[in-house]
Amino acid sequence: MKLILLPKKTATAFTIKHPTKTLIQEKLRPLKKINDHYPKFIIFMDEVTMSDDGIIQINIIDFFLQN
């Protein structure tokens, strides 16, 4: 997993297609350890939009259209 800090201090984890529950938990674990109030995203190539403990899981196209 790559963590990338965007200009707005946004922690982002990029992942692969067809995420499993295990993979999602693997991506969420390090982001949950970051104790700040900045937005955190996991970006998928699949159609996914949900949130877990404030960490937004979103499709890559939707992510770039919002930012």
Secondary structure, DSSP 4 states (H G I P E B T S, - for coil): -EEEEETTTEEEEE--SS--HHHHHHHHHHHHH--SSS-EEEEESSS-EEEETTEEEEEHHHHHHH-
